[in-house]
C-alpha cells in the first residue's frame, strides 16, 4: 500500500508533484500536532450534462504523512480531510510516509 501511495505522489522524475490546491491542503494538514511532513493527492470526477460546463468534483483523497504511524494522528488527519473536502470516510486514505535515507 505504501508503494502505491509513493507511486501516486511521484512524478516521472521521482520528484513529488502536487497541484497548488494539494499543496495548500498539505500545508494545513502538516500543522496538525504530530503530522509532520504531509503530501496530498486529490481524485476528481467531471460532472455536467450536455448543456452545462463540465465541473471537477473531488471524489477522493490520499494523504501520506510522516506522523501517520500513530493511530491518533491518522484519525485527526482523516477527520480533517473529510471535513475540509466534504468527503465520506471511505473516500479518504491516510498512510505513513516512508523514511528516506
N, C-alpha and C positions, 0 to 999 in steps of 0.2 A: 504494500500500500504506500509506503514512504517513497519507493522508487517511482510509482505512478505520480505521486504529488510532485516530486522533483522534476519529472519529465514535463508535467503540465506547466510548471512555473519557469522553465528554462527555455530560452530561445535557441535558435540554431547554433549560435556561438557558445552556448553553455552559460551565458550571462543571464541573470534574472531579468525578465521583462514584465513590466506592469503598466497598465494604462494610467492616466492621470487620476481617474476615479479609484482604481485599485490602490494606487499609492496613497491617496487621501484616506481611504478606509484603513489601510495597513498602518498608517501613521497614528490614527486614532486608536486602533486596537493595541498598538505597542505601548500605549500609555496605561493599559490595564496592569495592575500590580502582578508581577511575576511573568508577564507575557514575553518580555524581551523582544528580539527582532521578529517581525511578522511579515509574511508575504501573502498576498491575496490574489486569487483568480476568480473572476465572476463569469457565470454562464448565462447566456441570453437566448431568448426566442423572439422572433419577429411576429408582431400581431398587426392586424389591419386587413380590411377587405379590399375589394377591387376599387372602391371609391374613396378609400381612406389611405392616408400615407402610412407606410409601414413604420411601426414604432418598436424599438427594442425593449423587452421587459426582462428584468433579472429573474431567472428561474432557479439558480443555484449558486453556491459559493463554496470555495475551498480556501482555508487559511492554514498555513504552515508556520508554526511559531516555536521559538527556542524553548519557551516555558511550558509547552503543551504536554510535556511528560507528566505534569501534575494534573490530576483529575479536576481539582478545583479551578485551575487556570483554564483548562479546556472547556469547562462548563461556562465560566464567565465569558470567554471568547465566543462560544456558540450562542449564548443568550444575547450578547451584544450584536452579533451579526444578524441574528433573527430579527431583533428589534430595529436595528438600523436599516436593514434592507427589506423588511416586511416579508420575510420568508418563513416557511413552516420548518419545524425541527428536522424533518427528513431531507431538507434541501441544503443543509449546511454541514460541512465536514471540516473538523479541525484536527490536524495531525502535528506531531512533534517534528521539529526541524532537525535534520541530521547534523551532527557536529562535523565541521570540516577542519582538517589539519592546518 
